[in-house]
Protein backbone atom coordinates (compact mmCIF):
# COMPACT_ATOMS: atom_id res chain seq x y z
CA UNK A 1 0.00 0.00 0.00
CA UNK A 2 1.14 3.52 -0.62
CA UNK A 3 0.50 6.65 1.36
CA UNK A 4 0.16 10.15 -0.05
CA UNK A 5 0.75 13.04 2.34
CA UNK A 6 -0.26 16.57 1.42
CA UNK A 7 1.13 19.36 3.57
CA UNK A 8 -0.89 21.93 1.62
CA UNK A 9 -4.21 20.06 1.97
CA UNK A 10 -3.74 17.62 4.89
CA UNK A 11 -7.35 16.43 4.75
CA UNK A 12 -6.57 15.06 1.26
CA UNK A 13 -3.70 12.90 2.48
CA UNK A 14 -4.64 9.32 1.68
CA UNK A 15 -3.89 5.65 1.64
CA UNK A 16 -3.92 4.37 -1.93
CA UNK A 17 -6.13 1.32 -2.37
CA UNK A 18 -7.51 -0.46 -5.41
CA UNK A 19 -10.17 1.66 -7.16
CA UNK A 20 -13.67 0.29 -7.73
CA UNK A 21 -15.33 2.24 -10.57
CA UNK A 22 -18.53 0.16 -10.24
CA UNK A 23 -18.86 1.21 -6.60
CA UNK A 24 -17.91 4.82 -7.40
CA UNK A 25 -14.72 4.44 -5.32
CA UNK A 26 -11.56 6.23 -6.48
CA UNK A 27 -9.18 4.10 -4.41
CA UNK A 28 -8.00 6.95 -2.19
CA UNK A 29 -8.95 6.60 1.46
CA UNK A 30 -8.48 10.23 2.41
CA UNK A 31 -7.80 11.56 5.89
CA UNK A 32 -11.21 13.20 6.02
CA UNK A 33 -12.86 9.85 5.17
CA UNK A 34 -10.74 7.93 7.68
CA UNK A 35 -11.66 10.36 10.48
CA UNK A 36 -15.39 9.76 9.81
CA UNK A 37 -14.96 5.99 10.04
CA UNK A 38 -16.01 4.29 13.28
CA UNK A 39 -13.11 2.13 14.48
CA UNK A 40 -12.74 0.02 17.58
CA UNK A 41 -9.09 -0.85 16.99
CA UNK A 42 -6.42 -1.49 19.58
CA UNK A 43 -3.74 -1.05 16.92
CA UNK A 44 -3.48 0.35 13.40
CA UNK A 45 -0.16 -0.16 11.63
CA UNK A 46 0.71 2.13 8.73
CA UNK A 47 4.06 0.98 7.39
CA UNK A 48 3.81 2.85 4.08
CA UNK A 49 6.30 5.63 3.32
CA UNK A 50 5.85 9.04 4.96
CA UNK A 51 2.40 8.43 6.47
CA UNK A 52 3.54 9.73 9.85
CA UNK A 53 4.94 12.96 8.46
CA UNK A 54 3.06 16.15 7.75
CA UNK A 55 2.70 19.82 8.53
CA UNK A 56 2.57 21.15 12.09
CA UNK A 57 -0.85 22.70 12.69
CA UNK A 58 -0.62 24.91 15.78
CA UNK A 59 -1.51 23.20 19.03
CA UNK A 60 -3.11 20.30 17.17
CA UNK A 61 0.32 18.90 16.33
CA UNK A 62 1.34 17.22 13.11
CA UNK A 63 -1.39 16.83 10.50
CA UNK A 64 -0.69 13.39 9.03
CA UNK A 65 -2.44 10.08 8.48
CA UNK A 66 -2.03 9.09 12.13
CA UNK A 67 -4.47 11.70 13.40
CA UNK A 68 -7.52 10.56 11.44
CA UNK A 69 -7.12 7.00 12.71
CA UNK A 70 -6.96 8.25 16.30
CA UNK A 71 -10.04 10.41 15.68
CA UNK A 72 -11.82 7.37 14.23
CA UNK A 73 -11.21 5.38 17.41
CA UNK A 74 -7.84 3.63 17.13
CA UNK A 75 -6.10 3.50 20.49
CA UNK A 76 -2.61 3.12 19.03
CA UNK A 77 -1.14 3.87 15.60
CA UNK A 78 2.28 2.80 14.36
CA UNK A 79 3.44 4.81 11.37
CA UNK A 80 6.58 5.65 9.44
CA UNK A 81 7.75 9.25 9.16
CA UNK A 82 9.94 8.77 6.09
CA UNK A 83 10.64 6.52 3.12
CA UNK A 84 10.91 2.82 3.92
CA UNK A 85 12.94 -0.10 2.66
CA UNK A 86 10.32 -2.75 1.81
CA UNK A 87 12.43 -5.79 2.78
CA UNK A 88 13.64 -4.35 6.08
CA UNK A 89 10.17 -3.06 6.97
CA UNK A 90 8.63 -6.46 6.24
CA UNK A 91 11.10 -8.11 8.63
CA UNK A 92 10.58 -5.44 11.27
CA UNK A 93 6.80 -5.83 11.13
CA UNK A 94 7.11 -9.64 11.40
CA UNK A 95 9.22 -9.23 14.52
CA UNK A 96 6.80 -6.64 15.92
CA UNK A 97 3.73 -8.84 15.40
CA UNK A 98 5.54 -11.95 16.66
CA UNK A 99 6.16 -10.16 19.94
CA UNK A 100 2.59 -8.85 20.11
CA UNK A 101 1.33 -12.42 19.61
CA UNK A 102 3.54 -13.49 22.54
CA UNK A 103 1.75 -10.96 24.78
CA UNK A 104 4.39 -8.20 24.88
CA UNK A 105 2.95 -4.68 25.23
CA UNK A 106 2.85 -2.59 22.06
CA UNK A 107 5.61 -0.12 22.92
CA UNK A 108 8.01 -2.78 24.13
CA UNK A 109 7.19 -5.01 21.12
CA UNK A 110 8.17 -2.25 18.68
CA UNK A 111 11.36 -1.48 20.57
CA UNK A 112 12.34 -5.15 20.80
CA UNK A 113 11.62 -5.66 17.09
CA UNK A 114 13.92 -2.77 16.20
CA UNK A 115 16.67 -4.14 18.45
CA UNK A 116 16.25 -7.62 16.97
CA UNK A 117 16.68 -6.28 13.44
CA UNK A 118 19.88 -4.47 14.48
CA UNK A 119 21.15 -7.64 16.17
CA UNK A 120 20.16 -9.86 13.23
CA UNK A 121 21.76 -7.74 10.49
CA UNK A 122 24.42 -5.85 12.44
CA UNK A 123 24.71 -2.12 13.02
CA UNK A 124 26.32 -1.45 9.63
CA UNK A 125 23.56 -3.20 7.68
CA UNK A 126 20.73 -1.72 9.74
CA UNK A 127 21.33 2.02 10.09
CA UNK A 128 18.72 4.15 11.88
CA UNK A 129 17.19 5.31 8.58
CA UNK A 130 15.77 1.77 8.22
CA UNK A 131 14.07 1.49 11.62
CA UNK A 132 14.01 4.80 13.50
CA UNK A 133 11.23 6.30 11.39
CA UNK A 134 8.69 3.88 12.81
CA UNK A 135 6.86 5.72 15.60
CA UNK A 136 4.04 4.80 17.92
CA UNK A 137 1.31 7.29 18.81
CA UNK A 138 -1.31 6.66 21.47
CA UNK A 139 -1.50 3.97 24.12
CA UNK A 140 1.70 1.86 24.20
CA UNK A 141 1.80 0.08 27.54
CA UNK A 142 -0.78 -2.59 26.87
CA UNK A 143 -0.61 -5.66 24.72
CA UNK A 144 -3.32 -6.69 22.32
CA UNK A 145 -6.31 -8.34 23.96
CA UNK A 146 -6.45 -12.13 23.82
CA UNK A 147 -9.17 -13.44 21.56
Secondary structure, DSSP 8 states (H G I E B T S, - for coil): -EEE--SSSGGG-EEE---BGGGTB-SEEEHHHHHHS----S-EEE-STTTT--EE-GGG-EESHHHHHHHHT-SEEEEESS---HHHHHHHHHHHHHHHHTT--HHHHHHHHHHHHHHHH-TTTS-HHHHTTEEEEE--SS-----
